[in-house]
Each structure stands twice: as C-alpha cells, then as structure tokens.
Amino acid sequence: MLEGLMAEIERIVILTGAGISAESGIDTFRSAGGLWEQHRVEDVATPEGFARNPNLVLNFYDMRRAALAHAAPNAAHMALARLEREFSGELLLVTQNVDDLHERGGSASVLHMHGELKSALCTSCETRSRWEATMIDRPPCPVCRAPTLRPDVVWFGEMPYQMGRIYQALETCDLFVSIGTSGAVYPAAGFVQEARRLGARTLELNLEPSEGSRLFHETRLGPASRLVPEWVE
Ligand code: BV8
C-alpha cells in the first residue's frame, strides 16, 4: 500500500469492527462464545433493555471497560497508526468498536461511530465525560451532579455518531477498506455499497467471509494482525 497503490490513492476510508481487536483478547460479538452468546442483544444493547434493567446493562459495560486494562493493541492497530503517519493523502478511520485500542496503538484520529467504553453520557444534561470507573453504583454526572450516567455507546435503534461526516468521506474516497467486521449491523454494513456506488475501490480484510464479502472488489482472508501490516507495507 505505502509503496504500491500510493500514487493513485488520495483518500482512504477504513472501517474496523470487533475482529481487529480479537487478537488483543477483546471478545467479538458473533464468533463462538462471543458477547452476543453470553447476553441477549435486547437486554444489554438497547435503550429498552437499559430502561428495563439498568444494572444488567451497567454491569455488562463495566465488565467490558475493565477488560480493556488487560488488553493491548496488536500489530493491526499499530499498522493503521503507521498508515496515518506516513500516508500523504486523506485518511478517515471509522471504528464500530468501543474499545480504545486504536488510540493506544498510536492512531491520533479515530471516529467511534458507536461510541466509546471510556466515555459517559448523562441522560439529564446530555454532556459527555471521559470515564474509566464503573457505573453500577450510579455515580453523579461530573457536570450536573445528577446520578444519571449511561455508557456513551450507540445501542440498537439509536443513531450512530457523525454519520454526515462518514457519508461525506465515502462520497469522495478512492479506497474503502473494511477490517474485522461481520457486515451484520447497519448502517456500517452498507458503507461498502455506498463507496462502490461512488466509484471507490473496495477491499475487505477479515478472518472469514462476511455477510458483505460479495460486495467487495477484493477480499483477503486471515488474521488482522497479519493481513493489515502486509497491506500497509
Ligand atoms: C440505526 C454497541 C438508525 C456498543 C452496537 C438498515 C438500515 C439502518 C438500520 C438498520 C437496518 N436494518 C436493521 C437496522 C437496525 C440495526 C441493525 O443493523 N440491526 C441488525 C442486527 C440487522 N441498526 C441499528 O440499530 C443502528 N442504528 O440504524 O439507527 C436510526 C435512524 C433514525 C433515527 C434513529 C436511528 C445502531 C447499530 C449499533 C448497535 N450497537 N454496539 C457495544 O456494545 O459495543 S453493534 C455491535 O455489533 C458492534 O458495535 C458492531 O458495530 C456490530 C457488528 O459487530 P462486528 O464489529 O462486525 O463484530 P462481529 O462479532 O459481528 O464480527 C467480527 C468479525 O471479525 C467476524 O466477521 C470475524 O470473522 C472477524 N474476525 C474475528 N477474529 C478476527 C477477525 N478478523 C480478522 N482478524 C481476526 N483475528
């Protein structure tokens, strides 16, 4: 990539999913034993589930936030950080992941379209705060002091963040690369069609064929920690 296609490629959009963090020890959603096997989506990743049983949801996210302390970015995260530093064109890194491994791997500009474990959203004053602690004991919002914090993550039925910026980048990119995602969740799963419709080249790097593999010009199968550094080289 950095030596090869560099000349023709001026704008890249990269979308990552849980698969890029799998080799860092972070559970994916749909692989065997994954998060959705341990919990019903409706119970832990919807506003209705949070209203029904807030402690179950807060505990689900507290556990995942705590697990970050034992996870380290892998070669795939580092390779994307190198691409950001060395690619002379425009790069937008969009992640569906709520972990902070892209940042800890050296990426300076990451668009978390589904929010972040280390961010808290107050349902009273609607401000966001950086958050490392647990929420199960309903701590007060740092701004309005009300005990109404929730994980700052986008649940099913909620609007992902910065969609306008993402679609604007998809409209003008030359290359769209999807890494470590099953292509099961929209609107992210539709980005490849949008990019392709508007003339971009599309590449998928994934452990196994995804639900959208047929939509990519090229799919390479294997672990992200090998495929991504090879592609960036
Ligand atoms: C919305 C929360 C609209 C945080 C998540 C059509 C259009 C629009 C919406 C819909 C639509 N059809 C249905 C919908 C509704 C819904 C949806 O898509 N449902 C699905 C189930 C059909 N979408 C929504 O509700 C979205 N909101 O559309 O709003 C709207 C409009 C107006 C007004 C209001 C709203 C919101 C979706 C966000 C949900 N939140 N997460 C959290 O808990 O983390 S989704 C969750 O699953 C993740 O965030 C992630 O985004 C998503 C997909 O997971 P993946 O990242 O792909 O992980 P997965 O385990 O599935 O796959 C891992 C892959 O990695 C596998 O392919 C595997 O092979 C690979 N892999 C594994 N190991 C490796 C590897 N690859 C490489 N190397 C390895 N080592």
Residues whose N, C-alpha, C, O or C-beta is under 5 A from the ligand:
A	BS01	BV8	G17 A18 G19 A22 E23 T28 F29 R30 S31 A45 Q96 V98 H114 V153 V154 W155 F156 G157 E158 M159 P160 G180 T181 S182 G183 A184 V185 Y186 P187 L205 N206 L207 E208 S210 G222 P223 A224
